[in-house]
Amino acid sequence: MATVPFFRPTPLGLSLRPAARNMLSALVLAAAALLPFVIGSDYLFSAILVPFLILSLAGLGLNVLTGYAGQLSLGSAAFMAVGAFATYNLLVRLPDLPLPAALLGGGLVSGLVGLGFGLPSLRIKGFYLIASTLAAQFFIPWLLSQYSWFSNGNASGVITAPPLRLGPVDLDSPAGHYAATLAVVVLITWMAANLLKGPTGRAWIAVRDLDASAAALGIAPGRAKLFAFAVSSFILGIAGALWAFTYLGTVEPAGFDLDRSFQILFIIIIGGLGSIRGNFLGAAFIVLLPVALSLAASAIIGGNVDPALLENIQKLLFGALIIFFLVTEPDGLTQLVDRAHRTRSSWIGLGKFRQQER
Amino acid sequence: MTFFLEVLIGGALAGVMYSLVAIGFVLIYRASGVFNFAQGTMILFAALTFANLVEMGAPMVLAFAVTLALLVVSAILTERLVLRPLANRSVITLFLATLGLSYVFEGVSQIAWGTQVHALDIGLTDDPIALGGLNLSRFDLAATAIAGVLVAALAVLTGRTGLGLSLRAVAADPLAALSIGIRQERVTVIAWSLAGFVALVAGLLWGARSGVQFSLALIVLKALPVLIIGGFTSVGGVIVAGILVGAGEKLAEIFLGPIIGSGIENWFAYVLALLFLLIRPTGLFGQRDFVRI
């Protein structure tokens, strides 16, 4: 019996004309770069915007592997940990290394480790492959906390970010952290978008949809999968380094546990598999939902709500939402936004300028 | 040598408990082709409900019956609200849905019953018993016996009865099964209810040993590699794999731990599973699927 594929084909046509699309991106970017500084609240920077950007980047990392190349991974957090600890070691052991180089180095180390854990994908297909990423998820944090060398001698494996600076510019303030995070996230997202638009991205999509057919088209599925593992872990590694340095400041290997991996998986399910914008929508959702929930709870019940109860309500809600999205909106929030946009633009008569998607 | 044997057998017996959890997976996988990540939180839900009912003064039999009834209701709801709308979707989509289901079970059980640890006494003690010169846990032996009976019963049920035949028919080819009049929804509900029953038994055994608490849900992470090594479709394979993993990780922790560091238990099973997969990509006794284009 024919089954509907896990993914619908990713639309290659765009919903906006390129010029309009570029303008929109530029507007969003300008707003992201300027608006928070106008508002200038430290809470907004450190508790909302920085984690939102980092989680979006992590979502992008996982989406490359799962949404585009079709390889399910439950070990995202482990690769984030590798990136964080590798960057930390580069900064501590090579004090002259500038921050961007250390970040790049951390990403590359994580990419290599990801490549290693991706090797079984050459032989194991489908579901059994989660053994490999789960092995990474349990083995890597264990390794990092077991040997204090990784944390420069800290017995419990805790690392603390050194003061962040870029040449003469001091980045050690909530606004500085935000600026640094934004710059990295924009740069990586732009690079990833170009990669995904080109032959590499198309090869990944072909492998995802049916690797035997991809092979018949002259794509080497094994090589494509391995490269996806490497790129995905590279991005996750950089997200992990940012998580440790610009968001938390102090982090231990246990902070990168299975729950974090699930969180990132939920971001891409809710946001949209195989979509770049989806990562940002999903991350915004994941960051804002707990805030909204606790506000709502204290508004309804009044006073202090038991945090354990709140956490369980959140779990219930997330679980139900995952199922809801998988059932009714498999392409996630990004599809919802697209549809809203289409409805509105056909309403004001702009529809005829766009390519129809599907 | 005696110590080595004690560790080996103790680990193997603990491994049978992993198998018990993994059998719940196999039941559901065979009937609906779904890899049910929620099996772990089903165990948590079952054990918490049972423990709280007993603490409220219900006799054990009644508590067992009520918990089982709740599990059957949740099986019906799962079929209606999750599986039916997702019919014909890919294996990975279904897996992700059970991940959501797992969060729902966890949230519901802890909202309803709180997050405290409950002691559970089901009349089994953990005293060591001397057997042929070896000190073995009485509890482990009893648990192994219960698991053995359960496995035999399930093997008969799925292998020798009409119900078992329809379970396998639905898994093999849902469309053909429908066309010969098998009621797929009902078969699915029965499989999930059976898995709920297995979860209840596993929850009682694990809960009696280590207290009824959230960590019960984490057994799923131990059962997963067992399942991967054994193959998703084979009850026998899962038993063998459970014993292998249980014995292997205890031996590794005790004899390898002092050399490379403690806490090996957390990842040993996965590395073992990975090694197995590299040699046999469909597990010990799993069936190889063919890909059609």
HADDOCK unambig.tbl for C-alpha pairs under 7 A between the chains (distance, minus, plus):
assign (segid A and resid 1 and name CA) (segid B and resid 175 and name CA) 6.78 0.50 0.50
assign (segid A and resid 3 and name CA) (segid B and resid 88 and name CA) 5.03 0.50 0.50
assign (segid A and resid 3 and name CA) (segid B and resid 89 and name CA) 6.04 0.50 0.50
assign (segid A and resid 3 and name CA) (segid B and resid 90 and name CA) 6.63 0.50 0.50
assign (segid A and resid 4 and name CA) (segid B and resid 88 and name CA) 5.97 0.50 0.50
assign (segid A and resid 4 and name CA) (segid B and resid 89 and name CA) 5.33 0.50 0.50
assign (segid A and resid 4 and name CA) (segid B and resid 90 and name CA) 6.53 0.50 0.50
assign (segid A and resid 5 and name CA) (segid B and resid 89 and name CA) 6.63 0.50 0.50
assign (segid A and resid 5 and name CA) (segid B and resid 90 and name CA) 5.79 0.50 0.50
assign (segid A and resid 6 and name CA) (segid B and resid 89 and name CA) 6.36 0.50 0.50
assign (segid A and resid 6 and name CA) (segid B and resid 90 and name CA) 4.79 0.50 0.50
assign (segid A and resid 6 and name CA) (segid B and resid 92 and name CA) 6.83 0.50 0.50
assign (segid A and resid 6 and name CA) (segid B and resid 93 and name CA) 6.21 0.50 0.50
assign (segid A and resid 120 and name CA) (segid B and resid 278 and name CA) 6.84 0.50 0.50
assign (segid A and resid 123 and name CA) (segid B and resid 278 and name CA) 6.73 0.50 0.50
assign (segid A and resid 123 and name CA) (segid B and resid 281 and name CA) 6.94 0.50 0.50
assign (segid A and resid 124 and name CA) (segid B and resid 277 and name CA) 6.97 0.50 0.50
assign (segid A and resid 124 and name CA) (segid B and resid 281 and name CA) 5.54 0.50 0.50
assign (segid A and resid 128 and name CA) (segid B and resid 228 and name CA) 6.49 0.50 0.50
assign (segid A and resid 131 and name CA) (segid B and resid 225 and name CA) 6.87 0.50 0.50
assign (segid A and resid 131 and name CA) (segid B and resid 270 and name CA) 6.09 0.50 0.50
assign (segid A and resid 131 and name CA) (segid B and resid 273 and name CA) 6.70 0.50 0.50
assign (segid A and resid 131 and name CA) (segid B and resid 274 and name CA) 6.07 0.50 0.50
assign (segid A and resid 132 and name CA) (segid B and resid 274 and name CA) 6.12 0.50 0.50
assign (segid A and resid 134 and name CA) (segid B and resid 270 and name CA) 6.93 0.50 0.50
assign (segid A and resid 135 and name CA) (segid B and resid 267 and name CA) 6.18 0.50 0.50
assign (segid A and resid 135 and name CA) (segid B and resid 270 and name CA) 4.94 0.50 0.50
assign (segid A and resid 135 and name CA) (segid B and resid 271 and name CA) 5.88 0.50 0.50
assign (segid A and resid 138 and name CA) (segid B and resid 266 and name CA) 6.38 0.50 0.50
assign (segid A and resid 138 and name CA) (segid B and resid 267 and name CA) 5.15 0.50 0.50
assign (segid A and resid 139 and name CA) (segid B and resid 267 and name CA) 5.42 0.50 0.50
assign (segid A and resid 146 and name CA) (segid B and resid 261 and name CA) 6.67 0.50 0.50
assign (segid A and resid 309 and name CA) (segid B and resid 111 and name CA) 6.26 0.50 0.50
assign (segid A and resid 312 and name CA) (segid B and resid 107 and name CA) 4.56 0.50 0.50
assign (segid A and resid 312 and name CA) (segid B and resid 110 and name CA) 6.57 0.50 0.50
assign (segid A and resid 312 and name CA) (segid B and resid 111 and name CA) 6.20 0.50 0.50
assign (segid A and resid 313 and name CA) (segid B and resid 107 and name CA) 6.07 0.50 0.50
assign (segid A and resid 315 and name CA) (segid B and resid 103 and name CA) 5.46 0.50 0.50
assign (segid A and resid 315 and name CA) (segid B and resid 104 and name CA) 6.55 0.50 0.50
assign (segid A and resid 315 and name CA) (segid B and resid 107 and name CA) 5.32 0.50 0.50
assign (segid A and resid 316 and name CA) (segid B and resid 103 and name CA) 5.76 0.50 0.50
assign (segid A and resid 316 and name CA) (segid B and resid 104 and name CA) 4.37 0.50 0.50
assign (segid A and resid 316 and name CA) (segid B and resid 107 and name CA) 4.58 0.50 0.50
assign (segid A and resid 316 and name CA) (segid B and resid 108 and name CA) 6.53 0.50 0.50
assign (segid A and resid 319 and name CA) (segid B and resid 100 and name CA) 3.81 0.50 0.50
assign (segid A and resid 319 and name CA) (segid B and resid 101 and name CA) 5.75 0.50 0.50
assign (segid A and resid 319 and name CA) (segid B and resid 103 and name CA) 4.73 0.50 0.50
assign (segid A and resid 319 and name CA) (segid B and resid 104 and name CA) 4.98 0.50 0.50
assign (segid A and resid 320 and name CA) (segid B and resid 100 and name CA) 6.25 0.50 0.50
assign (segid A and resid 320 and name CA) (segid B and resid 104 and name CA) 6.32 0.50 0.50
assign (segid A and resid 322 and name CA) (segid B and resid 97 and name CA) 6.62 0.50 0.50
assign (segid A and resid 322 and name CA) (segid B and resid 100 and name CA) 5.33 0.50 0.50
assign (segid A and resid 323 and name CA) (segid B and resid 82 and name CA) 6.86 0.50 0.50
assign (segid A and resid 323 and name CA) (segid B and resid 97 and name CA) 5.18 0.50 0.50
assign (segid A and resid 323 and name CA) (segid B and resid 100 and name CA) 5.77 0.50 0.50
assign (segid A and resid 326 and name CA) (segid B and resid 97 and name CA) 6.83 0.50 0.50
assign (segid A and resid 327 and name CA) (segid B and resid 85 and name CA) 6.23 0.50 0.50
assign (segid A and resid 327 and name CA) (segid B and resid 86 and name CA) 6.08 0.50 0.50
